């Protein structure tokens, strides 16, 4: 990725203080998502960074968007990692802690029956709980995790350490 691309991406991320609750600094990615050419370029940049995957897993909700852009760029499919109760088939589930609460994610138990090598994509790496749970689900559902990629890493929150020894790539770090 070029410094020019990083700068253009950073210019499209809006900081929203005290959302979703006081003390949380939210990174609003909607200006980036609305910039079609830049959004497509992000998908291509993430896809080009990784090799050896045949499906992209995206974490609900904004991770779905980035996973889809990466999958289109790579010519692969997408597997959704959803919040509990949102998938219509038998699932594997994992609970985890957020920086401001707890949650559960699920994936279909047969999600990786035909596509074993998985690139896991999300929007932001904060504490790493969501991605760690998703990585666990991928393995338990029969997938082989070949990499993790996020648009933005909030380095001060230590999420990368939570995911060690996984190969984690961040387009930007803040």
C-alpha positions as CSV (number, residue, x, y, z in Angstrom):
1,X,0.0,0.0,0.0
2,X,1.2,3.5,-0.8
3,X,1.4,6.4,1.6
4,X,-0.9,8.2,-0.8
5,X,-3.6,5.5,-0.4
6,X,-3.1,5.5,3.4
7,X,-3.6,9.3,3.5
8,X,-6.7,9.2,1.3
9,X,-8.2,6.5,3.6
10,X,-7.3,8.4,6.8
11,X,-9.0,11.5,5.3
12,X,-12.2,9.5,4.9
13,X,-12.4,8.2,8.5
14,X,-14.5,10.4,10.9
15,X,-13.9,10.4,14.7
16,X,-17.2,10.4,16.7
17,X,-16.6,10.9,20.4
18,X,-18.8,9.2,23.1
19,X,-20.4,6.7,20.7
20,X,-22.0,4.2,21.3
21,X,-21.6,5.4,24.9
22,X,-19.5,7.9,26.9
23,X,-15.8,7.4,26.8
24,X,-15.8,5.4,23.5
25,X,-14.2,7.0,20.5
26,X,-16.0,5.6,17.4
27,X,-14.3,5.4,14.0
28,X,-17.0,6.3,11.4
29,X,-16.1,4.6,8.1
30,X,-19.2,5.7,6.2
31,X,-17.4,8.5,4.3
32,X,-14.9,5.9,3.1
33,X,-17.7,3.5,2.2
34,X,-19.4,6.2,0.2
35,X,-16.3,6.9,-1.9
36,X,-16.7,4.1,-4.5
37,X,-13.3,4.3,-6.2
38,X,-11.5,4.5,-2.9
39,X,-13.5,1.7,-1.4
40,X,-12.8,-0.5,-4.4
41,X,-9.1,0.4,-4.1
42,X,-9.1,-0.7,-0.4
43,X,-10.6,-4.1,-1.4
44,X,-7.9,-4.6,-4.1
45,X,-5.1,-3.6,-1.7
46,X,-6.2,-6.0,1.0
47,X,-6.7,-8.8,-1.6
48,X,-3.2,-8.2,-3.1
49,X,-1.6,-8.4,0.4
50,X,-2.7,-12.0,0.9
51,X,-2.2,-15.2,-1.1
52,X,-3.5,-18.8,-0.7
53,X,-7.1,-18.1,0.3
54,X,-10.2,-19.3,-1.5
55,X,-12.9,-17.6,0.6
56,X,-13.2,-14.5,2.7
57,X,-14.9,-14.5,6.1
58,X,-16.4,-11.1,7.1
59,X,-17.4,-10.1,10.6
60,X,-20.8,-8.4,11.2
61,X,-21.5,-5.7,10.4
62,X,-19.0,-3.4,8.8
63,X,-16.6,-6.3,8.2
64,X,-19.2,-7.7,5.8
65,X,-18.7,-4.7,3.6
66,X,-14.9,-4.9,3.5
67,X,-14.9,-8.7,3.1
68,X,-17.2,-8.4,0.1
69,X,-14.9,-5.8,-1.5
70,X,-11.9,-8.1,-0.9
71,X,-13.8,-11.1,-2.3
72,X,-14.8,-9.3,-5.4
73,X,-11.2,-8.2,-6.0
74,X,-9.9,-11.7,-5.4
75,X,-12.7,-13.5,-7.3
76,X,-13.8,-15.5,-4.2
77,X,-16.9,-16.0,-2.1
78,X,-17.8,-14.6,1.3
79,X,-18.8,-16.3,4.5
80,X,-20.6,-14.2,7.1
81,X,-19.6,-14.3,10.7
82,X,-22.9,-13.2,12.3
83,X,-24.2,-12.1,15.6
84,X,-26.1,-14.8,17.5
85,X,-29.5,-15.9,16.2
86,X,-29.1,-14.3,12.7
87,X,-28.1,-17.4,10.7
88,X,-30.8,-19.8,9.5
89,X,-28.8,-23.1,9.6
90,X,-27.0,-25.1,12.3
91,X,-24.1,-23.0,13.7
92,X,-20.9,-23.0,15.7
93,X,-20.8,-20.1,18.2
94,X,-18.3,-18.3,20.4
95,X,-18.7,-15.7,23.1
96,X,-16.3,-12.9,23.6
97,X,-15.8,-9.5,25.4
98,X,-15.9,-6.2,23.7
99,X,-14.3,-3.0,25.0
100,X,-17.8,-2.1,26.2
101,X,-19.7,-5.3,26.8
102,X,-20.1,-9.0,25.7
103,X,-21.3,-10.6,22.5
104,X,-21.7,-13.9,20.7
105,X,-20.8,-14.6,17.0
106,X,-21.8,-17.6,14.9
107,X,-21.0,-19.2,11.6
108,X,-22.7,-22.1,9.8
109,X,-21.2,-25.4,10.8
110,X,-20.7,-26.3,7.1
111,X,-19.4,-22.8,6.0
112,X,-16.0,-24.1,5.1
113,X,-16.9,-27.5,3.7
114,X,-16.0,-26.4,0.1
115,X,-13.6,-23.6,0.8
116,X,-11.0,-24.4,3.4
117,X,-8.4,-21.6,3.2
118,X,-9.9,-18.5,4.8
119,X,-8.9,-14.9,4.9
120,X,-10.7,-13.2,7.9
121,X,-11.6,-9.5,7.3
122,X,-13.0,-6.9,9.6
123,X,-13.2,-3.1,9.7
124,X,-11.4,-2.3,13.0
125,X,-9.0,-4.2,15.3
126,X,-9.6,-2.9,18.8
127,X,-9.1,-5.3,21.7
128,X,-9.2,-8.3,19.4
129,X,-12.0,-10.2,21.0
130,X,-14.3,-10.3,18.0
131,X,-11.6,-11.4,15.6
132,X,-10.3,-14.0,18.1
133,X,-13.8,-15.5,18.4
134,X,-14.2,-15.5,14.6
135,X,-10.8,-17.2,14.2
136,X,-11.9,-19.8,16.6
137,X,-15.1,-20.4,14.8
138,X,-13.3,-20.7,11.5
139,X,-11.2,-23.5,12.9
140,X,-14.1,-25.3,14.6
141,X,-16.1,-25.1,11.4
142,X,-13.3,-26.8,9.4
143,X,-11.6,-23.8,7.9
144,X,-7.9,-23.1,7.8
145,X,-7.2,-19.5,8.7
146,X,-4.5,-18.1,6.4
147,X,-4.6,-14.5,7.5
148,X,-6.4,-11.7,9.2
149,X,-6.8,-8.2,7.6
150,X,-8.4,-5.1,8.9
151,X,-8.8,-1.6,7.6
152,X,-7.8,0.1,10.8
153,X,-5.9,-1.1,13.9
154,X,-6.3,0.9,17.2
155,X,-2.9,-0.1,18.4
156,X,-3.2,1.3,21.9
157,X,-6.0,-1.2,22.7
158,X,-3.6,-4.2,22.2
159,X,-5.7,-6.3,19.9
160,X,-2.8,-7.6,17.9
161,X,-1.4,-9.3,21.1
162,X,-4.8,-11.0,21.6
163,X,-4.5,-12.5,18.1
164,X,-0.9,-13.7,18.4
165,X,0.5,-15.7,16.7
166,X,-1.9,-15.1,13.8
167,X,-0.7,-13.2,10.7
168,X,-2.5,-9.8,11.2
169,X,-2.4,-7.1,8.5
170,X,-3.8,-3.6,9.1
171,X,-4.1,-1.1,6.2
172,X,-3.9,1.7,8.8
173,X,-2.8,2.0,12.4
174,X,-3.9,4.7,14.8
